[in-house]
Amino acid sequence: MPAPAIIKGSDHFFVTTYEGNGGGQKVGKFVPFTDNATIAKSCIFDSASNVSLTRTPGSAGNRKTFTVSFWVKRCRLGDAAGNNTYGQRIFNAGTASAFFDLKFSGSGDTEGANRFHIREYSSSAEKIEYWTNRTFEDTSKWYNIVVQVNTTESTSTNRIKVYVDGDQITSWYRSNAPAQDFDTLVNSTVLHNIGRFTGATSNNLDAYLAEVNFVD
């Protein structure tokens, strides 16, 4: 069947099916399935180099409803290079004293290292706090993580949803849902970082990232 004629390409897209065999470092279609394909065109973040991708929105957007997704392959477990013990930031928005965080926990976190941690801290209080039961300790594997935030939901358990490799996490080590219609710091006019924490240079990420997507 021939491809349909598209008058305005920006209004359409073609669907590509991705398949794999369940092993580490897989994305794409391989015939036959093999174990030697890797995710291409990733970015490596080295905590000791204090590198990051940053943006400060010129005006506030939707602070209640957004999705962040990415592929990540860890290079260092636990703490980042340096002497700070509070994990590695993947995505961060805010200041040193008020921020939204997606991170892997470190040895200084009382909940234990290598958990995936979602947090918003502002006005000297935890506004959002989720810790996974599972830990992320396979440095040979690419993890696909999707975080969906919708604080307009009437059911508190629906306000934060997390998917790892396509499976929704439904059991948490600790969970504290945001208040209904809570405005996060994401999409406000504060510094947004990929790969580091606004408030310090010792919480940076040691990992590869690929296909980082943000949708508000």
N, C-alpha and C positions, 0 to 999 in steps of 0.2 A: 504494500500500500504506500503510495507516495506521500511525502510530507505535505501537510496542508500549506496553502499560501498564507503568509502572514503579512498583513498590511502595515502594522505597527509593531515591530519586534519587541519593544520595551513592555508591551502589554501581555506578552506570552513567554512561555518557557517550555522546554522539553524535559521530560522526566527520564532520569537515568537510574537504573536499578543497580545497587551495590550489593555484592555478595562476598562471603568469606567462609572459612572453615572452622571458625571459633578459636583459632590460635592467636598468639600475640602479633602485634604489628601488622594488622590486616585492614585494608579497606580497598574496595574496587572489585572488579570482576576478573577472575583468573580461571582459565580452562586449560588443563585440569587445575583443581585447587592445589596450591603449593604453600610451603612455609617460608619462602624466601622473598616475599614482596614486602615492601615497607611503604609507609606514608611519605609521599614526596613533598618537597617545598615547605618544610617546617622551619620554624625559627628556634634557635637555641638561646636560652636565657641562663647566663652565668652570674650567680649572685655576687661573686667577688668583684665583678666588673661594674656592678651597679647600673645595669642597662634596663630600659623599659620602653614601652610605647605609651604615650600620654596624649590626653585631649581634655580641654576644658570647654564645655558647651557655652556658646555665646548667650543662650537663653534657655530657660528651664523647659523640659519636655514632660512626658508622662512619667511620673515618679511612683505610680501605683502598680503599673502593669508592664512587665518586660520579660524577655528571655535572653539568657546567655548560654551559649553552647561552645564547646571546644574539644579538641583531641589533645591529650597530654601524655607525654612519656617522661617519667621521672629519671633524673640523673643522680640525685642525692636524696637519701631518705632522711627523715627527721629534720634537723636544723639546717639552715642555710650556712654557707661559709661565713666565718666570723664567730662572734661569741654571743649572739642573741639566740635564745632557745625557744622562741615562740613561732616557729614554723616558717612556711614559705607562702607568700602571697601570689595568687594567680591573677585576681582581679580586685581592684580597690578603688573606692570613690570617696573623697572627703579630705579631712585634715588629720593631724596627729591626734586630736582629741574627739573627733566625731567622724565616723567612717562606716561604710558598707564594705564587707570583706568576703571574698571566696578564697580559701587557703587550705593547705595541708598543715595539720598541726605539728608542733615540735615537742621536744622533750620537756620544755618548761610548762606546757599545758597540762593541767591536772587530769584532764580526760585522757591523756596519753598521746603519743606521737603517731603521725601518719594517718589520722582520720581526716575526712573531708569536713570542713567547718564553714558554715554560713553564718554571718554575724553582721548586725548593725548596732553600733554603740554610739549613743548621742545623749546629751543632757545628763551625763554621768550615770547612764543606765543601759542595760541590754534591751534593745527594742526588738531584735530578731536574734535567735540563737539556735542553731541546729548542728548536731554532731552525729556523723554516721557511726553505726555499730562496726561496720567493716573497716579495715585499714587498707591502704594503698601502698603495697610494698614490693610490687613486681617492677623492677627497673628494665625489664626486657619487653614490656607490654605497653601498647597504646591504649589508654582509657578514653572512652567517649563520655563526656559529662554534660548534661543539659540541666540548667536551673531555670525554672519557670516561677515567676513572682506575679501574684495577682491579689493585692490586698483588698480588692473590692468584693471578694468572695464572702458570702455570709457564713459559710462553714470554715472554721479556723484551719482545719487540716488541709484545706484546698488552697490556702494562700501561698504556700511554698511547696513546690513539687520538684523532685530531683530524679533524674534518670541516669543510670550508669550502664553503658553498653546496651541501651535500649530497654532496660528493666527499671521500673519505678521503685524507688526506695520507700517502703511503707513502715519500716521499724527503725527507730532512732535510739541512739545512746542517750541523747538529750534533745528535747525540742521545745522551743518557745516561739509560738506563732506571733506575727505582728498583729496589732490591733486592726480592726476592719477600717479600710480607707486610709491606712497609714501611708504617709508620703516618705519614701526612702530618700537617701541622699543620691541615689543613682538618677541620672538625668537632671540633676540640679546643676547650678553653675559653679561646681567645684572641680578640682583636678581629678580626672579618671586615669587610672594606671592599669596596664597589663604587665605583670612581671615584678612588681615591687609595691611597697607600702609607702604612702605619702609621708608618714611620720618618722621614718628611719631608713637607713641604708643597709640594715642588717637582717631584714625580713624578706629579702628578695628571693626570686624563684630560681631553682636549679633544675631545669627541665626543658624538653622540647615542647612547643605548642604548634598546632596546625589547625586550620579551618576555625579560627576564632570568630564567632558571630554574635552580634548583639542586635536585638529587635525590640523596639519599644512599641 
